[in-house]
Amino acid sequence: MQKEEILERARQEGVLGIDEETRVMRDKGRLFGKTLFCGVFLVIALLAFAAGREIDYGVRAMFLAYLTGECYAAWRFKRSRLQLFLAAAAGFVTVLALVEVACRMLGVAL
């Protein structure tokens, strides 16, 4: 067998890991998911504002957790102090939101 034939078989069998096409597909899927997630949160926020109500605490905690993950990932690749600060701040606010969710679910007054 020639080198090219061996490499082609390994790609087909997944021995070499994820091929370029699969990686691009996953990246596009993640981008689409992020866009939908942010869009749905924006709709919920606008509806809550229009109705004069607060955004559900669980929804807020999930969105903040998403932002924390995004900022942390950006910091890992860019090593930007701003991204680190944003990740830490978003993480702190996420923990506060989770505490608020837990207190409301358990009936504990803050």
C-alpha positions as CSV (number, residue, x, y, z in Angstrom):
1,M,0.0,0.0,0.0
2,Q,1.1,3.5,-0.7
3,K,1.3,6.2,1.9
4,E,-1.7,8.1,0.5
5,E,-3.9,5.0,0.5
6,I,-3.0,4.3,4.1
7,L,-3.8,7.9,5.1
8,E,-7.1,7.8,3.2
9,R,-8.2,4.6,5.0
10,A,-7.2,6.0,8.3
11,R,-9.3,9.1,7.7
12,Q,-12.3,7.0,6.7
13,E,-12.0,4.9,9.8
14,G,-11.4,7.9,12.1
15,V,-8.0,6.7,13.3
16,L,-6.4,10.1,12.8
17,G,-9.2,11.9,14.7
18,I,-11.6,14.4,13.4
19,D,-11.2,15.4,9.8
20,E,-11.5,19.0,8.5
21,E,-15.0,18.6,7.2
22,T,-16.3,17.3,10.6
23,R,-14.5,20.1,12.4
24,V,-16.0,22.8,10.2
25,M,-19.4,21.2,10.6
26,R,-19.1,21.3,14.3
27,D,-17.9,24.9,14.4
28,K,-20.9,26.0,12.2
29,G,-23.2,24.1,14.5
30,R,-21.8,25.8,17.6
31,L,-22.1,29.2,16.0
32,F,-25.7,28.5,15.0
33,G,-26.4,27.2,18.6
34,K,-24.8,30.3,20.1
35,T,-26.8,32.6,17.9
36,L,-30.1,30.8,18.7
37,F,-29.3,30.8,22.4
38,C,-28.6,34.5,22.5
39,G,-31.6,35.2,20.3
40,V,-34.0,33.3,22.5
41,F,-32.6,35.0,25.6
42,L,-33.1,38.4,23.9
43,V,-36.7,37.5,23.1
44,I,-37.3,36.4,26.7
45,A,-35.7,39.6,28.0
46,L,-37.8,41.8,25.7
47,L,-41.0,40.0,26.6
48,A,-40.2,40.3,30.3
49,F,-39.5,44.0,29.9
50,A,-42.7,44.6,27.9
51,A,-44.8,42.7,30.5
52,G,-43.1,44.5,33.4
53,R,-41.8,41.3,34.9
54,E,-38.4,39.9,35.8
55,I,-36.5,37.4,33.7
56,D,-36.8,33.9,35.2
57,Y,-33.8,33.4,37.5
58,G,-32.9,30.0,36.0
59,V,-32.9,31.5,32.5
60,R,-30.6,34.3,33.7
61,A,-28.3,31.8,35.4
62,M,-28.0,29.7,32.3
63,F,-27.2,32.8,30.1
64,L,-24.6,34.0,32.6
65,A,-23.0,30.5,32.7
66,Y,-22.8,30.6,28.9
67,L,-21.1,34.0,29.0
68,T,-18.7,32.8,31.6
69,G,-17.7,29.9,29.3
70,E,-17.3,32.1,26.3
71,C,-15.1,34.6,28.1
72,Y,-13.0,31.8,29.7
73,A,-12.4,30.2,26.3
74,A,-11.5,33.5,24.8
75,W,-9.0,34.1,27.6
76,R,-7.4,30.7,27.2
77,F,-6.6,31.4,23.6
78,K,-5.9,35.1,23.7
79,R,-4.5,35.5,27.2
80,S,-6.2,38.9,27.4
81,R,-6.6,40.4,30.9
82,L,-10.0,41.8,29.8
83,Q,-11.3,38.4,29.0
84,L,-10.0,37.0,32.3
85,F,-11.7,39.8,34.1
86,L,-15.0,39.3,32.2
87,A,-14.8,35.5,32.9
88,A,-14.2,36.0,36.6
89,A,-17.0,38.7,36.8
90,A,-19.5,36.6,34.9
91,G,-18.6,33.5,36.9
92,F,-19.2,35.4,40.2
93,V,-22.5,36.7,39.0
94,T,-23.4,33.2,37.8
95,V,-22.8,31.8,41.2
96,L,-25.0,34.6,42.7
97,A,-27.7,33.8,40.2
98,L,-27.5,30.1,41.1
99,V,-27.8,30.9,44.8
100,E,-30.9,33.0,44.1
101,V,-32.4,30.1,42.0
102,A,-31.7,27.6,44.8
103,C,-33.1,29.9,47.5
104,R,-36.3,30.5,45.5
105,M,-36.8,26.8,44.8
106,L,-36.3,25.9,48.4
107,G,-38.4,28.8,49.7
108,V,-35.5,30.5,51.6
109,A,-35.9,34.3,51.9
110,L,-32.8,36.3,51.0
